């Protein structure tokens, strides 16, 4: 939906992912979407260079999160939330993190 504005599908996925979860790291985001880590790393670096994201080291992992000093942060996040609202239920499922299996008998 925002791929044309943001420069590509990977850029859209990275920003919507961060909008949903607040932070993330390249390999985790790539694994979540089943894509190679390299394009995700490039997008994260590009957004950090632009001042949209900031990175912090947690152990040996570089974790990316929103840069609170970015002047258009509130507007960008509002756009991403609105874009998420317009996704189909199948697309929204992509942005759901499941850390454990569902309880038996629980409705989907």
C-alpha positions in Angstrom: 0.0 0.0 0.0 2.8 2.5 0.9 5.5 0.8 -1.1 5.4 3.4 -3.9 5.8 6.2 -1.4 8.4 4.5 0.7 10.5 3.2 -2.1 9.7 -0.5 -2.0 7.9 -3.4 -0.3 10.8 -4.1 2.1 10.8 -0.5 3.3 7.0 -0.7 3.9 7.3 -4.0 5.8 10.1 -2.7 8.0 8.3 0.5 9.0 4.9 -1.2 9.5 6.7 -3.9 11.6 8.3 -1.2 13.7 5.1 0.6 14.0 3.4 -2.5 15.4 6.2 -3.7 17.7 8.2 -0.6 18.5 11.6 -2.1 17.8 13.2 -4.9 15.9 16.5 -6.2 14.5 17.3 -7.1 10.9 17.5 -10.9 11.1 14.3 -11.1 13.2 12.3 -8.9 10.8 13.7 -10.8 7.8 12.8 -14.2 9.5 9.3 -12.8 10.3 8.6 -12.1 6.7 10.5 -15.0 5.2 12.9 -12.8 3.3 16.7 -12.4 3.1 18.3 -10.3 5.9 20.4 -8.2 3.5 17.5 -6.0 2.1 16.1 -5.5 5.6 19.6 -4.4 6.8 19.9 -2.0 3.9 16.5 -0.4 4.7 17.2 -0.2 8.4 20.5 1.5 7.7 18.8 3.9 5.2 16.2 4.9 7.7 18.8 5.4 10.4 20.9 7.6 8.1 17.8 9.6 7.4 17.2 10.1 11.1 13.9 8.2 11.2 15.4 5.3 13.3 18.0 5.0 15.9 20.0 1.8 16.8 21.2 0.5 20.1 23.3 -2.5 20.8 21.7 -5.2 23.0 24.5 -7.8 23.5 25.8 -8.5 20.0 22.5 -7.5 18.3 21.8 -4.1 16.8 18.2 -3.2 17.6 16.4 -0.5 15.8 13.7 1.8 17.2 12.1 5.1 16.4 14.2 8.2 16.8 12.2 10.5 19.1 14.0 13.5 17.6 12.7 12.9 14.1 10.6 16.0 13.3 7.8 14.1 11.4 7.7 11.0 13.7 4.1 11.5 14.9 2.9 12.0 11.3 4.8 9.0 10.0 3.5 6.8 12.7 0.0 8.0 12.1 0.3 7.2 8.4 1.6 3.7 9.2 -1.2 3.0 11.7 -3.7 4.1 9.1 -2.1 2.0 6.4 -2.2 -1.0 8.8 -5.9 -0.4 9.3 -6.5 -0.8 5.6 -4.7 -4.1 5.3 -6.8 -7.2 4.6 -7.1 -9.7 7.5 -4.6 -12.0 5.8 -2.0 -9.2 5.5 -2.6 -8.1 9.1 -1.8 -11.7 10.2 1.7 -11.1 8.9 2.2 -8.5 11.5 1.2 -10.7 14.4 3.9 -12.1 16.6 3.1 -15.5 18.1 5.6 -16.7 20.7 3.8 -19.9 21.6 1.2 -22.1 20.1 -2.5 -21.3 20.6 -4.4 -23.0 23.4 -6.4 -26.0 22.2 -10.0 -25.1 21.4 -9.3 -21.3 21.3 -11.1 -19.6 18.4 -8.8 -18.2 15.7 
